[in-house]
Amino acid sequence: MAQSTLYERLGGREGIRAVVDDFYDRLLDDEEIGPFFADADLEMLRRTQTDFLCEAAGGPETYDAAPVREAHLHVPFTEAHIQRAVEHLADSLDAFDVPEDDAQLVIGAVADYEEELLARPDEET
């Protein structure tokens, strides 16, 4: 029998969207991170984050939003904010009983973009 993909183990698009919704709820409730989303199109963010994780997990979806660096240039994230967001993502994955190995793969897919998330407009690419 063929081994299932991470995408399948996460429950496909529906399972990934459920984790993303929980993750964004946690971000919005966070006193330090929540204010970054005050004027954001949350439905668009949830959809594009879902597409991103679906693609990263081997699903058929394609992340076709703005490049991560470009999309976050206006957000003054610090390393502490990124770490806090990763903790929220880990908590969301845990809430949906995602096995630790799979959770680490998802977190790793996001962590690969830390440099882009921390970029500033005056920095060269």
Backbone hydrogen bonds in HBPLUS format (Angstrom, degrees):
<---DONOR---> <-ACCEPTOR-->    atom                        ^
c    i                          cat <-CA-CA->   ^        H-A-AA   ^      H-
h    n   atom  resd res      DA  || num        DHA   H-A  angle D-A-AA Bond
n    s   type  num  typ     dist DA aas  dist angle  dist       angle   num
A0009-ARG N   A0005-THR O   2.90 MM   4  6.24 162.1  1.93 155.0 160.4     1
A0010-LEU N   A0006-LEU O   2.88 MM   4  6.07 140.8  2.04 150.0 160.0     2
A0007-TYR N   A0057-ALA O   2.94 MM  50  4.68 130.6  2.18 147.8 133.4     3
A0012-GLY N   A0007-TYR O   2.86 MM   5  5.22 155.8  1.91 155.9 152.6     4
A0011-GLY N   A0008-GLU O   3.01 MM   3  5.16 156.8  2.07 105.4 112.7     5
A0015-GLY N   A0011-GLY O   3.10 MM   4  4.16 157.5  2.15 116.5 114.1     6
A0016-ILE N   A0012-GLY O   2.98 MM   4  6.18 166.2  2.00 160.3 164.7     7
A0017-ARG N   A0013-ARG O   2.80 MM   4  5.90 159.2  1.84 150.9 157.0     8
A0018-ALA N   A0014-GLU O   3.02 MM   4  6.21 150.3  2.11 142.3 149.9     9
A0019-VAL N   A0015-GLY O   3.17 MM   4  6.49 156.2  2.23 145.7 151.1    10
A0020-VAL N   A0016-ILE O   2.89 MM   4  6.16 162.8  1.92 152.9 158.2    11
A0021-ASP N   A0017-ARG O   2.82 MM   4  6.01 159.8  1.86 151.1 156.1    12
A0022-ASP N   A0018-ALA O   3.08 MM   4  6.29 161.9  2.12 146.1 150.6    13
A0023-PHE N   A0019-VAL O   2.82 MM   4  6.03 159.9  1.86 152.6 159.0    14
A0024-TYR N   A0020-VAL O   2.86 MM   4  6.11 165.1  1.88 156.6 159.1    15
A0025-ASP N   A0021-ASP O   2.97 MM   4  6.17 152.3  2.05 144.7 152.8    16
A0026-ARG N   A0022-ASP O   2.99 MM   4  6.30 151.9  2.07 147.3 154.6    17
A0027-LEU N   A0023-PHE O   2.91 MM   4  6.27 155.9  1.96 149.7 157.0    18
A0028-LEU N   A0024-TYR O   2.86 MM   4  6.01 165.0  1.88 151.9 155.5    19
A0029-ASP N   A0025-ASP O   3.08 MM   4  6.22 144.2  2.21 139.7 148.9    20
A0030-ASP N   A0027-LEU O   3.14 MM   3  5.18 148.2  2.25 100.3 109.9    21
A0034-GLY N   A0030-ASP O   2.75 MM   4  5.10 151.6  1.83 139.6 149.1    22
A0036-PHE N   A0033-ILE O   2.97 MM   3  5.73 148.9  2.07 125.3 133.3    23
A0037-PHE N   A0034-GLY O   2.95 MM   3  5.66 161.4  1.99 124.0 129.7    24
A0038-ALA N   A0035-PRO O   3.22 MM   3  5.22 169.5  2.23 113.0 112.9    25
A0040-ALA N   A0037-PHE O   3.18 MM   3  4.94 166.4  2.20 105.2 109.0    26
A0045-LEU N   A0041-ASP O   2.99 MM   4  6.30 158.8  2.03 153.0 159.9    27
A0046-ARG N   A0042-LEU O   2.85 MM   4  6.02 164.2  1.88 152.7 156.5    28
A0047-ARG N   A0043-GLU O   2.96 MM   4  6.10 157.0  2.01 144.8 151.4    29
A0048-THR N   A0044-MET O   2.85 MM   4  6.05 167.7  1.87 155.4 158.5    30
A0049-GLN N   A0045-LEU O   2.88 MM   4  5.92 158.8  1.92 148.4 154.8    31
A0050-THR N   A0046-ARG O   2.97 MM   4  6.03 150.9  2.06 138.3 146.6    32
A0051-ASP N   A0047-ARG O   2.91 MM   4  6.22 160.4  1.95 149.0 154.2    33
A0052-PHE N   A0048-THR O   2.85 MM   4  6.04 159.1  1.89 146.5 152.5    34
A0053-LEU N   A0049-GLN O   2.94 MM   4  6.17 167.2  1.96 151.4 153.8    35
A0054-CYS N   A0050-THR O   2.81 MM   4  5.95 155.3  1.87 151.6 159.6    36
A0055-GLU N   A0051-ASP O   2.92 MM   4  6.08 167.1  1.94 153.4 156.1    37
A0056-ALA N   A0052-PHE O   2.91 MM   4  6.12 164.6  1.93 149.9 154.9    38
A0057-ALA N   A0053-LEU O   2.91 MM   4  5.93 138.3  2.08 139.3 149.4    39
A0059-GLY N   A0054-CYS O   2.79 MM   5  5.04 157.5  1.84 157.7 151.1    40
A0058-GLY N   A0055-GLU O   3.04 MM   3  5.25 162.5  2.07 109.6 114.2    41
A0071-ALA N   A0067-PRO O   2.88 MM   4  6.05 163.6  1.91 164.8 170.4    42
A0072-HIS N   A0068-VAL O   3.18 MM   4  6.27 130.8  2.44 144.2 155.1    43
A0072-HIS N   A0069-ARG O   3.15 MM   3  5.42 143.1  2.29 104.2 114.6    44
A0075-VAL N   A0072-HIS O   2.99 MM   3  5.30 161.5  2.03 114.8 120.8    45
A0077-PHE N   A0075-VAL O   2.83 MM   2  5.67 140.5  1.99 102.6  92.9    46
A0081-HIS N   A0078-THR O   3.05 MM   3  5.13 120.0  2.42  97.4 111.9    47
A0082-ILE N   A0078-THR O   3.08 MM   4  6.46 159.2  2.13 153.3 158.5    48
A0083-GLN N   A0079-GLU O   2.91 MM   4  6.17 162.9  1.94 152.5 157.1    49
A0084-ARG N   A0080-ALA O   2.94 MM   4  6.10 157.8  1.99 144.7 151.0    50
A0085-ALA N   A0081-HIS O   2.87 MM   4  6.12 155.7  1.93 149.2 156.0    51
A0086-VAL N   A0082-ILE O   2.89 MM   4  6.15 155.0  1.95 151.1 158.0    52
A0087-GLU N   A0083-GLN O   2.97 MM   4  6.27 152.0  2.05 146.1 153.7    53
A0088-HIS N   A0084-ARG O   3.01 MM   4  6.37 150.8  2.09 144.5 152.4    54
A0089-LEU N   A0085-ALA O   2.87 MM   4  6.20 154.7  1.94 148.8 156.2    55
A0090-ALA N   A0086-VAL O   2.85 MM   4  6.13 159.8  1.89 151.1 156.4    56
A0091-ASP N   A0087-GLU O   2.92 MM   4  6.18 153.3  1.99 144.9 152.4    57
A0092-SER N   A0088-HIS O   2.86 MM   4  6.14 152.4  1.94 148.2 155.9    58
A0093-LEU N   A0089-LEU O   2.90 MM   4  6.17 164.0  1.93 155.7 159.5    59
A0094-ASP N   A0090-ALA O   2.91 MM   4  6.08 155.0  1.97 144.9 152.3    60
A0095-ALA N   A0091-ASP O   2.86 MM   4  6.07 148.9  1.96 143.3 151.9    61
A0096-PHE N   A0093-LEU O   3.19 MM   3  5.29 137.9  2.37  97.2 108.5    62
A0098-VAL N   A0093-LEU O   3.00 MM   5  5.37 170.6  2.01 152.6 150.9    63
A0097-ASP N   A0094-ASP O   2.91 MM   3  4.87 158.2  1.95 111.9 112.5    64
A0102-ASP N   A0099-PRO O   3.04 MM   3  5.44 115.2  2.47 108.9 123.7    65
A0103-ALA N   A0099-PRO O   2.83 MM   4  6.08 160.9  1.87 158.8 165.2    66
A0104-GLN N   A0100-GLU O   2.90 MM   4  6.10 156.2  1.96 152.5 157.8    67
A0105-LEU N   A0101-ASP O   3.20 MM   4  6.51 143.0  2.34 137.1 146.6    68
A0105-LEU N   A0102-ASP O   3.09 MM   3  5.05 121.1  2.45  93.6 108.5    69
A0106-VAL N   A0102-ASP O   3.07 MM   4  6.44 155.5  2.14 151.8 157.6    70
A0107-ILE N   A0103-ALA O   2.89 MM   4  6.14 169.2  1.90 156.2 159.3    71
A0108-GLY N   A0104-GLN O   2.83 MM   4  5.85 152.6  1.91 139.2 147.4    72
A0109-ALA N   A0105-LEU O   3.04 MM   4  6.25 146.4  2.15 139.8 147.9    73
A0109-ALA N   A0106-VAL O   3.12 MM   3  5.16 119.9  2.49  94.9 109.4    74
A0110-VAL N   A0106-VAL O   3.24 MM   4  6.62 148.4  2.34 147.1 154.8    75
A0111-ALA N   A0107-ILE O   2.78 MM   4  5.97 165.6  1.80 155.2 160.2    76
A0112-ASP N   A0108-GLY O   2.99 MM   4  6.05 140.0  2.16 143.4 150.9    77
A0113-TYR N   A0110-VAL O   2.96 MM   3  5.72 165.2  1.98 122.5 127.4    78
A0114-GLU N   A0111-ALA O   3.09 MM   3  5.31 163.5  2.12 120.4 118.6    79
A0117-LEU N   A0113-TYR O   2.92 MM   4  6.19 153.0  2.00 155.7 164.5    80
A0118-LEU N   A0114-GLU O   2.97 MM   4  6.19 139.8  2.14 149.6 160.0    81
A0119-ALA N   A0116-GLU O   3.38 MM   3  5.16 155.7  2.44  95.3 102.3    82
A0123-GLU N   A0120-ARG O   3.01 MM   3  5.51 166.9  2.03 122.5 125.7    83
